[in-house]
Amino acid sequence: MRHTPGSTYRLQFCPGFGFDHARAILPYLHRLGVTDIYASPILRPRPGSTHCYDVVDAGALNPELGGEAAFTALWETRKALGMGWVQDIVPNHMAFHPSNAWLNDVLESGRDSPFADFFDIDWDQPDESLRGRLLVPALGRFYGRCLEDGDIRLGYDEHGFFAAYFEHRYPLAVETYDQVLGQGWAEIKADLGEENPDYVKLLGVRFVIRTLASGRTEPEERRVQIGFVKRVLWELVTGCTSVRRFVDRQIGAVNGVPGDPASFDRLEKLLQAQNYRLAFWKVGAEEINYRRFFNINDLISLRQERSEVFEATHQYILDLLRRGAFTGLRVDHVDGLYDPRGYLARLRQSAGQAYVVVEKILAQGEALPADWPVDGTTGYDFVNAVNGVFVRRGNERRLRRLYAGLLGRTDDYEDLVCEKKRLITGKGMAGDVSNLAHLVKRVSGHFRHGQDITLYGLRRAIVELLANFPVYRTYFRGTVFSAADRKYLEQTFRRAEERVPALKGEFEFIRDLFLSDPEDFRSPEEQELWRHLVMRFQQFTGPLMAKGFEDTLLYVYNVLLSLNEVGGAPDAFGMEPEAFYSFCRERALRWPRTMNATATHDTKRGEDVRARLNVLSEIPERWAASVKRWRRANRKLKTSVNGRPAPDANDEYYLYQTLTGAWPFNEREVPQFLERLAPVLVKSVREAKVHTAWLKPDQAYEQAYVSFAETILRPAQNNAFLPDFLELQRQVAHYGVFNSLSQTALKLMAPGVPDIYQGAELWDLSLVDPDNRRPVDFELRRQILEDIEARAAADLPGLAAELPANPADGRVKLFLIWRCLSLRRNLPRVFERGGFLRVKVEGRRKKHVLALARHDNRQWALCVVPRFTVSLADEGGAPLGGVWEDTVLTLPDHAPGHWQSAITGQDLDFGHGLPLAELLAGFPAAVLFAG
C-alpha cells in the first residue's frame, strides 16, 4: 500500500539535535497533527559536520546523532504513534575528505582502485599534470610554498605512508613506498643481520612493493599484496626497534628542512609520483578534473548512472526502508545527476510504494517532467506561488522607481542575471567550462563544420550558453530532446547570439550538434561521445544557476527582498489570483502528493519575514518616503572604504528591508537579534561579490557595513532613524501577521502535502542559513500547545477570538496549524485525493480575498483568507467583520449548505452564499468543513 503523508515536519539533525532529541518531541508533533517527520541526512558525514550533506560512509549512521540504539528507539516511537518518516538522501556527492574510505582508496590506488569509477573523475585530462591523477585542491597557499615551509610532511601509521597537511592525511600509493624505503639498507642489514627473520620479512615487503610497481598484477592479487605490505610492515615497525628506527630515518630523510629548498626535492619527487596532485584550493576554480557539488571543492560527485555505485550507496538506506524505518525518501539535488530519470526509475523499483519527492527547483512556468516516477517536489514552487499572491502587482512601478533612484541607474534584469552567471564561470567554474570545451572540441573534429572551431571560441561560447540558460537544466537521455527542453535550448541559443553576435559560428555549430539526430553519426563510438557531451553539459547549467542566480543575483537585485527566493523570479512582481488558482488546480490533477513548503533549510529568509516584506508592496509611497528620510539621517554614519561611502546604496537598502522583515516582536529579543544580524550582513555582501567575496574578503567594507548597522540601531538622543524606523516597522509587522496567517492556511489547505519547517509553527523571523538552523525551543512549543488544547476544550470560540488580538508570541499561528492539521487528519480522503475548486467571490472587497475548496463526494473543506489588508482595515485594525461590507462567497449548487468552522467549532448555515463579514467575524482566516 502506498504511503502518503498527511503533513510533514522538517527536522535538522546535527550534533546538538540527535535521535534522542527527535524522539522526545514526537508526542508533541503528533498532538500538533503532524503525520510524518521529514529528516535531514543521517548517514555518517565528515567529522564535525553541522548539516550532514557531506557524507563519508553510505553504510553507517552518523555516530554524532546517537548511534544505532537511539535511532532504533526513534524509529519504534514514531511507529507506535502511527507516524511516518521521510528521509533525506544525498545521491549526488560525498565529502572530499580523508575519512571517506572509498575516496582514500582512489587516492592510494588511482585508476586501479575498485572505487575509481564511483566518483565522477576525468582521468584523461589534456593537462599532463592531471592525466591519470586526481586534483586535491586542499592547500591554503601555493603548493611550492606549503612544501618548502614544511606544511606538507611525510608520515606513517598502521594504514601505511601518507602525506600530511595539518590534520589531513593523504595515502601514498604502495608502489611508491620504495622511494621512502629504498635507501639505508646497508644500515638495517648491519643492524639486524641478513639471516634475521625481521630483515627477511622487510626484504619480502620490498619485493612485493617492486612487484606492484611493475604493474603486472591482477586486481584481486594486487589487493592481497597491498594488504600484505601494510600488515607486515606495521608488524615490523611496532615489533622491532631496529625497523622502527630505520623507517623513522627514511621519513626524516624525505622530509625537508624549512629554509633549505633543495632538501625538499625527495618529498616533491615522491608527491609527483602519487595518484593525486596536491594544489592550492583556488586552483579548483580553474583546473578541476572531478565534478563537484556546485563549485565546492570539498564535495566530490558520484556516478549514480553506474549500477554498482547505486547499489553501494543505497544498500543501507534501502534496507532500512524495507525494514520499516522509513516510509518515504527525499532526494537531494536530483538535477546534479547524469540521468535523473534513469536514477529515479531505479530508485522507484528498489523503494516500491514508498513516498518519494525530489529537491527540484522549477522556474516559473516550468513543469516537473511527467515521466518521473516520483510523488512530486520538496515545494519551492509553492513557496514562490503562495508568496507572490500577497505581492501587490499594481505598485510594481513605484517600488522599481524607488530602487532605481537609490542606485542612480536602472539595471536590466536579464542582463544582470547573465552578468552574475558569467562572474561565477570566471571565479568558480572556469575549470568546468574548460572541460566542457575540450569535450566539444573532441566531438567537433568529426564534423567538417567543426574543423575551424577553436578551443578559445568554444570556451567563450559555452560561457554564454550557460549564462543565458533560462532553467536549471534539461533532461535529454540520449535520443532526442523533449519539446519543452528543445524550447529552452532554442531560447538559450537565440539569447546568446543576440548578446554576443561575434560567436554566431560557434553557437550555430553547438546548436546543430546538440540537436543532432542519433542517426547522423557514422559510428556507435561517435554517437556515444555526442550523447555524453550533451548529458554532461546538462549537469553544469544547474550549478551555475544555483551559484550565479541563487547565491549572487538574489543578493544584488534588491527591489523587494520577499521575491528573492530559491526558485523565485524577482523580475516577476507577484502573482494574480487566477494564476495561483491555476497552479493549485494543476497540482491537484498531476501532483496531488507533492510538498507545499513555505520555508526550508535553504530559503533566504523565514516565511514570516517574507510575509512582512510583502506589506511594503501595499505602501510604496510611505515606504519610499521613509527610506529617503533614513538615508538622509544616516548619511554621516557611513565609513569611507576605498574612497567610497560604505555601505553603498544597494547594501543599505538591503539592510533596511532586512530589519523591517526580521525585527523581533519582543523587545527582549533585540540584543540576540543584533548578534545574529552581523554574520547575516557579512554573508549577504560576500554572496553579492561586489565589494567583497568569499574568495577575497574585504574586511574593511564588511566591518563598515556591520558598524553602520550597529550604530543606526543604537538608541541615542541624536539617533533620528531608530524611532522613525520602529514606528513603521510596527505597522508592517501588524499587517504582516495577517499575511502570515493567510499563507499558512493556504499551505495547509491547498492540494499537496503541507510541510512545516522546524520551529515555524511559531513566528519564523529567521534569516539565511545558518541563522535558520538555530536550536528550536520545543519545550516552549509543547507548553503552548498544551495550553491551547486546554483552553480550546473550555471555550474554543473565545480562544479563537482572543489569539489574533495578541499575536506577538506566535500562539495564533500555532493554533491555526493545529486546527488545520486536525482537520486534515479527520478528512484524509479530501486532502489526499479530493478535487480542487476555486470559490467565486463577489462584492466590493473581492480583490482582497482568496477562497478555495477541496471535496471528495459529500465531504468538503473550505479555506477563505484575506490579502492586501493595509487598505482593507484601518491603521492598527484587523480584516474582520464589517470591513468586508457586501463581499460574499458564492458556492456551486452541489456544495453543502451546512458547515462547521474548524477554527471556532461553530455551526454555520449560509445556503450557497457565505457573507465574509460573518465568516471572518472573529478570526482573520476561515477554515470550514462539511459532510
N, C-alpha and C positions, 0 to 999 in steps of 0.2 A: 504493500500500500504506500502510495506516495505521500511524503510528509510535507505539509505546507505550514510554515509558521503563521500564527495569528498576529504576532508582533515580535520584534527583536529588540534587544538591548545590548549595545556595543560596550564591551569591556576591554580596556587597555591593560594587558598583563605587563608587568615589569617587576624587577626585584622587590620593589616596595608594595606590590599588589599581586600576590600569587594565588595559587589554587585554594588555599585555606581562606583567604580574604573573600574570594568569589563565593565560596561555599557559605560563608557567614551571611552574605546578603541575599542569597537565593530566596529565602522565605519572604523578604521584603519585596523583591521583584515579582514574585508570584502573586502576592497580595495586590501589588500595583496593577496587575493584569497582564504582565509580560508573559509570553508563552515560550520564548526561546532566548537563551543567551547567545551572543554573537561575539566570539572571542578573537582577539589579535593572535598572531602566531605563537605557538607554544613549543616548537622544536628548539633544540639546543643552538643558541646563537653564539657569536663571538663573546668572550668574557666581558662582563660589564655592560652589555647592550641594554639600552633603555627602551627599545622599541621591538626588538626580536625579528626584524625583517632581514637580518644578516645571519642567516642560518649557516652553521658549520657541520652539523650532523643531522641528516634527514631521518635517522633511525633512532633518535633518542629525544626524550623530553628535556626541556630547559631545567636543569637542576636548581637554578635560582628561583624557580616558581614553586618549588616544594617537593618535587620528586614524584615517584610512582604512587606512593600511598596517598598523598594529598590529592593527586589527580584522580585516583580511583574514588576517593571519598566524595569529591566534587561531582563526578560522573554519577555515582549512586544517589546522591542527594537530589540532583536535578531530575533524575529518572523517577524517584519516589514522588516528586512534586508534579510529575506529568509534564515536565518542560522539555524542550528540545535544545540542541546545541549546534549552532552554525559555526564551523571552524575555518578561520582564515589560513590559507596555504600560499606558499611562495614558490611557484614553479619556475620562474624566470631566472633566478640568480641565487648565488650563495656568497658568503663572505670571502673575500680575498684575504685570508688570514692564516697564520701558521697553525692555528688549531683546527683548520679544515684538513682532515686526513686525506681525503681524495685529492685535494689540490697539492698537498705536500708530496704525495706520491708522484704527481705530474712534475713538480719542481725537481724531484730527485731523479726520475727516470725519463722525463721528456716524452717523446712520442712512443717510447716503449712501455709507458705506464698503461695499465688496463683502463685508466680513467682519462686518458689523453683526449678521447673524443666525447667525454662527458661535458667538457667545457667548450664554449664557443671561441676557439683559438684558431687564428690563421697561422699555421706553421710554415707556410710558403711565402713569406713576406719578400717583397722586392729588396728591402733593406737587408744587406748581408749580415749586419749585426744582430738581426732578429730572426733570420732564417733558421728554422728548426729550434728556436728558443722562445721562451715566454717573457715578455716585458714585465718587470716588477717595479712599478713607479711608486716606491715607498720611501725614498730618501728625502730628508729635509733640506738638503743642499745638493750642489752638483756632485756627481759620483766621485770625481777626482779629488775634490776637497774632503769629502767624507772618508775616502780611503786613506789619504795622506795624514789626516788628523786623527786616525786611529778609531774612527767611529764604527768601521766595519772590521770585525775580528773573527778569526777562525776559532771554533770551539769544538768540544766533543762531549757526548754523553752516551747513554745506553742506546740511543737511536742512531748514532753514527756521528760523522763530522758535519758541521754546519757553519754557515756564515751568519754571524750575529750582528744585528744592527739594533743597538739598545735592547729592548725586550723582545724584539722579533728574531726568529731563528729560521733560516732557510737551509734545507738539507743539501749536502753535496752529493753529486752523482757518485755512486760507489766506484764507477770506472775511473774516477779521478782521485781516488784515495792514494794511489801510488805517488801522486805529486806531493803528498804530505809525507808518506812513509818511505819514499824512495831514497832517502839519504840517512846516513848514520848507522848503516847495517854493520859496519865493522865494530862499532862500539857495542851494540847489543849482542853481537856474536861473541865478542871477547868477554862480555859481562856474564852471559848465560852459558856459553859453550855450545858448539854446534850439535851435540847429542842431547842437549836439554829438551825435554818434551815441550816446554813452553816456546822455545825457539823454533822447534819443528812446526808447532801449530802456527806460529807467526809467519813462517815461510809458506805454509799452506794457505793462509789468508792472503798473502801477497800473490800467490799463484792464481788463486781464484779471481782476485781483482784484475789481474792481467788478462785472464781468460774472458772476463766480462768486457774488458776494454777492446778485445779483438772483435766483438760484435757478432760472434758466431754461435751464440746460444739461443735456443728456443725460448719463447716467453715463460713457460712453466719452469724450465730449467733455470732460467735467469732469476725468477722469483726465489727459487730454492737457494741459489748461490748467494744472492743478496742477503737472505736471511742467515745463511751460514757465516758470511763475513761479519755481519753486525753482531751476531750472538757470540762467536768465538773471540772476536776482538774485545768485546766487552768483558768476557770472562777472563781474558788475559790481563786487561788493564786493571780490573778490580781484584784479581787474584795473584798478580805477580808485580812486585815493586819495580823490578828492572824494566818490564814492559811499560808500566805506567810512566816511569821517568823517560823512557825512550819516546813515547807518544807526546809527552809534555814538551820535550826538547824540540821535536819536529814542529809542533804547533807554534812554539816560541820562535823558531827559525822562520816560519812562514809569516807570522805577524810582524809587521814592520815597526819602526820606531818613529813616532812623530818628530818632525824636523829633519828627517833623512828620507827624502822621497824615493831614492833608489832602493831602500830597504823594503819597500812595498811591492817590488817587482814580482816576487814569487806569489804573493797573495793575489795580485792582479791577474797574473797568468792563470792561477787556479780558478778565479772567478770567471774569467773569459771562457773557460772550458765547461762551464755549467750549462744546464738546460734552460737557464733563465738569465736575464740581464738586469742587474740592479740599476735603478735610474732615479734621478730627481723626480719627485712626484709631479711636477709641472710638465714633464716630458710626456705624460699620458695624454695631455690635451692635443699634442701634435704628432706623436708617434705611438700608436697603440696597436697591438695585434690580438687583442681579445675584446669581445663585445662586453660592455659594461651595462649596469643599470643606469640609464640616462648617461651622465658623464662622470659617474662616481667611481674612481679607481678601485675603491675597497670592495666593490661588489662585482663579481665576475658571473657572466651569464651562462646558462646551461643550454644544452641542445636537446630540448624535450621532444623534438621530432624523431629522435632515435629511441626505439622501444626499450633498449636496455637502460637508458637514462630515466625514462618514465618509470619503469619498474623499480629501479633502485631508489629513486627519490620519493616514490609514492607508496611503496610497500607498507611501511609502518603506519602511515596516516590512514591508508585504506583498510588496513587490518583493524585499526581502532574503529573505523566507520562500520565495518561489517559486524564487529563485536557489540555495537550499540553505543559506543562512547559519544559519537556524533550523530546528528540527524541531517546535517547539511554541510556544504562546503562553500566557502567564498574564495574565488581565485584571484589572487593579486596580479595586477599589471598584465592582463591577458594580451594586450597589444604588443608586448615585447617578444612574444613567441614567434618562431619561424612560421608556423602554420597553426594559428589559433583554432580554426575549425577542426583540423585533424586532432589536435590535442584534446579539445573538448569532447569529441566523439569517443576517444579512448577513455577519457575520464568518466563519461556517462556510462560506458559499457562496464567499467570497473565499479562505479558507485551505485549502480542500479537506480532505484527510485528516490535516492537522496535529493534533497533540495540543493540546487547549485546555482549560485549567482556569480557574476564576473565583475571585477572592477574595470568598467569600460566607460571612458569619457565620450559622450556623444555631443557633437556640435549641434547648434540649433538647426532643426530640420533634418538631422541625420537619424536614420533608423538603425536599431540593432539588427545585424544580419538575421534574417528569418530562419535560416537553416542551422543556427547554433542550437545544440541540444541542451539548453540551459533554461532556468526559470526567469532570468532577467538580469538586471544590473544592480549595483550597490546604491543607486539612487541619486547620482549627481544631476541627472536630467530633471528630477523632481525638485532638487534644491533650487535650481535656477528658474524653473517654471513657477513654483509657488512664490518665490521671492519676486519675480517680475510682475506678478499680478497686483502687487502692492506699490509699484512704482508708477507715479502719475505721468503718463506719457505726454500729456499736453504741456508740461512745464520743461520739457527737454531743452528747448532752445534757450530758455532763461538760464538754466544751470550751465549749459555749454558756453554761453556768452560770459558768464561769471568766470569760468575756468580759463577761457581764452584771455580774458582781461588780466587775470592773475599772472599768467605765463608770459603775456606780451606777444603771443603768437597763437595760431590755430594749427594744430597738428592733424594731418590726415591719418586717420586711424589705421587703415590698411598699410600705408607706407610705414607707419611706426611699428606695426607688428612685424613686417618684413625686416625692418632695420634691427629689431631686437633679436630676431632669429638669426640674422646674419652675424650679429655680435657673438652669439653663442657658438656658431660654427667656427669662428675665428679664435675664440677664447677657450672653448672647452671641447670642441668636436672636430677640430681640423684633421686629426688623425683618422677619424671615422670617414670624413669626406674623402681623404686621400685614398683610403682603402676601397671605397666605392668607385672612385675614379679609375684606379688600377683594374678593378673588375670590369668596368665598362670598356676600358682600353683592350683588355684581353678579348672581349667579345667583338669589338669593333674591327679587329683585324680580319674577321671572317666575312666582312661586307665591303664591297667596293666604295659605298658611300661613307664608310667609316675610316677609310685609309688615311685621310688628311686631318682627322680629328685629333688634336693634340691633347696630351695629358693635362697641360695647363688649362686649356679650354674646357676640358671635361670637369676639372675641379670647380671652375667658376660657374659652369652651367649647373652642376649638382647643388652648389650652394644656393643658387637662385630657385631651383626647383623645390628644395627643402624649405626655403624661406617662404615660398608662395603656396605651399600645400595648405588647403583650407580645412582639412580634418586631421584627426590623429593618424589614421592610416587606412589603406585599402587592404583587401583580403584575397588577392589573386593567389591561386593554388597550383598553377602550372599549366592551365589550358587557355582560358580566356577570362577577361575581366567581366564582372557583373555590370549591368547597365549603370548602376549607381556609382561604382568605382570608376568606370570609364568616364562618367561625367566629371568626377573630381579630378581625374588626370587631365582631361581636356582643359578644364578650368585652370589647372596649375600651369600647363604649358602656355596657355594664352596669356595669363597674367605675367609669367616670367618673360615672355617675348616682348610684351608691352613695356616692361620696366627696363629690360636690357636687350634692345634690338640687335646690338653688336654680336650677340651669341645666337642669332637666329639659326645658323647652320648646326650648331651643337644641339640646340633644342629640337630641331626637326629630326636629327638623327636619333636622339634618345627617345623621342616620342614614337617614331616609327619602330624603333627597336622594342620598346616596352609593349606596344600594341600589335606586335607581330602575331602571325598565326603560327602555331607549332609546326605546321607542315612546311613553313618557309625555310626550315633548317635542313642542311644537307646530311646531317648525321645525328644519331642519338646523343653523341657527346656534345655537339653544338647546342642541341635543344636543351640538354640538361644545364649547360653553362648559362644559357639565356634564362631559363627558369630560375636558377639560383640567383642570378643578378637581380631579377625583378623582386623576388621574395626577400632578398637581403635588403634592397632599397626600402621595402616596406617597414623594416624593423627600425629604421632611423628617423622616419617622419614623426613618430610619437614622442621619442625622447627630446627631439628639438622643439616640438610643440610644448612639452612639459617645461623645459628649461627656458625657452625663449618667450613663451606666452605666459604660462602659469607663474614662473619664478623670475620673470623680468618685467614684461609688459604690464602685468597686474600691479606692479609697484611704481609704475611710471605714469600710466594714464589714469588720472585720479578724478575724473568728472564726478562720479558718485560711487563711493567705495563699496556699497552694497551690491553693485553689479560686478565687482572684480572678484569672481569666484571661479574655482576649478570647473571647467565645462561651461562657463558663462560667456557672455558677449557684451563687454562694456559699451560697444557701439550700438547695441540694440536696447533702447531705453524702455525697459519694461515689456509687459505682455498684456494684450487685451483679454477680457474675459472669454471672448469667443475662442481665442487661441488656447486658452487654458482648458476650457471645456473639451475642445477637440483633442488636446493632449491626454486628458483623463479618459476620454472615450476610446482612444487608441490603446491605452494601457489595458482597459477592461476587455477589449477584444483580443489583443495579441499577447500581452504580457501581464496577466492578472496577478501573478505571483512575484513580480519584480519589487524591489525595495523602494520605499518612499523615505528619503532621508531629508533632514534639514540641517544636519551638522555631521561631520566625520572628523577623523584624526588629521585629515589633510585640508579641510576647509580653511580659508584665510582668516575668518573671524567667526565668532559664535553666532548662532541663529538669531539670538535676540539683539545682538549688535546690528545685524543687517536689518532687522525689523525696525529698529530705531532710525537707522540712516535713511530708510525709505520715507520716513516722515519729511525729510528735507526736500523730497520731490513735491511735497504739498505746500511748502512755504518758501519758494525760491527767492522772493523779494526780501523777506525778513532774514533769511539765511545770508544772502549776498550782502545786505547792509551790515549784518553782524560781523562777517568775515572782514569786510573793509575796515570797520572800526577796530577790530582786533589787530589787524596788520599795522594800522597806524599806531596803536597803543604799544605794540611790542617791537616796533622797528628798531629802537635804540638798544634793545636787549640782545641783538644778534652779534656774532663774533666774526671778524674778518679772517677768512681762510683762503689762502692763495689769491688774495686781493679782491675777494668777493664776499658778500654777506652770507653767513651760514646760520640757519638753514636757508636754502633757496625757496622761492615761492611755492614750488610744487611740493617739496617736503613739508613746508609749513602748513599747506592746505591739507596734506595727508594727516598731519598731527591734529588739526582742528576737528576733522571728521572722526578720527580715531577716538579722541577724547569725548566727543558728542555721543558716539555709539557705545563706548565701553565704560563710561564713568559709573561707579557703583551707586546703587540705590542708597546704601547705608554709609553715612559719613565715617563710621568707624573703619570701614574697609578701604578708605582712600590711601592711607600710608602704604598698605600692601599693594594696592593698585599702582602707585607710583614706582614701587620697586619692580613690579612686573613690566611697567611701561618702557623702561630704559632698554632692556635687551630686545624688545619688540621694535623699537625705533632703529636700533643699530641693524637689526636684521633687515628691516624694510629698505634702508639706504644701500646696504650691501647687495641685496637682491636687485635693486634698481640699476646698479652698476653705472651710475652717472658720476658721482663724486668719490665713491669708494666701492670696494668689491671684496668678496671672499678671497679671491686670488691675490689682491693687492690692497689691503685695508688702508684707508687714510684716517688714522685715529684722531687727527686734529678736527676733521669735519665731523666725525661721529661724536666726539666729545662736545663739539659746539652745538650739535643738534640736541643731545641729551641735556646739556646745561641750559639751553634755551627753554626746553620743556619744563625742567625743574624750576627755573626762575619764574616763568609765567604762571606756574601753579602754586607758588609760594605766597600764602596770604601776607599782604603788606598794605600799609595805608596808601602808598602810591601805585599799587597794582590795580589799575582800572579794568584790566582784562578779566580777572577771575570772577568778580561778582556778576559782570555782564555775561560771561560765558555760562555761569551756573544758572542764571535766570533762564536763558534759552534752553540749556540742556535739560532742565527740569520739565519744561514744556514738551520737548521732544521725547523724553523718557515717558511722560504721561501718555502720549498718543502711541508711542512705541509698544506699550503694554497691549493695546487693542490689536495692533498688527501681529504681535507675538501670539496672542490667543487665537486669532483667526487662522494664522498659518499652521498652528498646532492642530486645530480642529480639522482643517483641510487634510493635513497629512494623515490623521488618524481615520478619516472617513473616505478618502479618495481611493480609487482602485489601486491595489498594490499592498505590500506588507510594510506597515509603518515601523521605522527604526528610530530608537531613541539613543542618542549618544550619551555616554556615561555622565551622569550628573545633570543633564539638560532637562530633567523633569522640574527643576527649579530654573531661575533665570540663567541663561548661558551668555555671560558677558565676557567670555574668553576671547583671546586673540590668537594669532597664528602659532602653530607648533613651534616650540614645545609648551607654550602657555596653555594650550588646550589639553595638555596631558597632566596637568597638576592633580595631586591627590583629591579625591572626592570625599566629602563628609557624608558617608552613607548612614551613619547613625542619626545625624540630623534629619535626613530624609525619611528614615524609618519612623522617627518620633512624630514628624509632621503627618505622615500617612496615618499613623495610629490615632492621632488627634482628630484628623479629618474624618476617619471612619466612625469614631465615637460620636462626633458632633453631627455627622450626617444621619446616623441612626436615630438621633433625638429630634433633629429639625433640619432636614435636607433643604427645603426651600429657603429657610433663613440663612443657612450657611452659604448657599449659592448667591444670595443677595449681598451678604457681608463681604465675601472674599474680594470681589473686584474693587470695592471701595478702599481696600488696604493692600495694594499689590506689591509693596516693596519687598516682602520676604519671599515672594515667589510661590506661596501656597496656592494661589489661584490657578497657576499653571499646572501644578501637580494634581490639583483637584480635577481640572478638566481632563488631564491624561487618564487619571484613574477612572473617571466616569465613562470616557470613550472606550478605553480598553476593556472595561467590564461589559460594555455593550457588544463589542466585537466578540468577546468570549461567549456571550449568550446567543448571538446570531451568527454562528460561524458560516452557514451557507450563504448568507447575504454578502459577507465580505470575502469569502474565498472564491465564489463563482457567480455572484449576483451581477445583474445588469447595472449599467450606469445611465443616469438621466439628468440632464440639465433642467433645473426647475425655472419656469418662467417668472419674471419679476415685473410688476407694473407699479407706476406711481412716480412722484417727484424725486424720490431718493433711490431710484432703481440702479443708478450707476455706482451707488455706494454699497452694494450688497452682492455677495456670491452665494449661490444656492445650488446644491446638488443632492441627488438621491441615489440610493442603492436599493435593489429589490430582487427578491427571489420568490416567485409565486406570490403568496399572501404576506410574506414578511418584507417589511420596508424599514429603511433608515434614512433620515433626512438631516442635512447639515446646512445651516444658514449662518453666515458670518459677515460682519461689516468690513469695509475698507475706506480709505481716504477720510478718516474720522475728524481731521482738523477742521474741515469746513462743514462737517456734519453736526458736531457738538460744540457748544460754547467753550471758551477757553477754560480749561480745567474740568470740563464736563465729560460726560460719557455718552456713547451712542446707544442710549436706552430710551424706551418708552416713546414719548411724544415727538422726539426728533425725527421719527420715521414718517410722521404725518400720514399720508394716504397710501404709503407703499405696502404692497400686498404680494404674497406668493400665490400663483395660480397653478394648482396641481392638475395632472391629467385625470380624465374621467375614471380610469381604472385604479387610481390611488385611493387608499383608505380615507375615511373621514374622521376616524377617531385615532388620536395619537397620544403618546406619553412622552414626557420630557426625560431624557437620560441625565440631564443636568439637575433638574429640580424635583423630579419624580411626579410632577403634576400631570393630570389628565387634561387633554386639550381636544375640544370638538369644534372644528372650524369649517367642516364641509370641505370644499375644494378651494376655498380662498382663505389664506392664512395671513392676517394683518401683522406686519413686523412690529408694530407698536406693542402688541401683546406677546409675540414670540420673543422679542428682545426687551422685555419689560424690566428684568432684574439682573440678567447676566448677558455680557456682550458677545454671546455666541449661543446658537440654538442647535441642539442635537436631539432629534426625536426618533421614535421607533413605533412601529405598528405591526400587528399580525401575531 
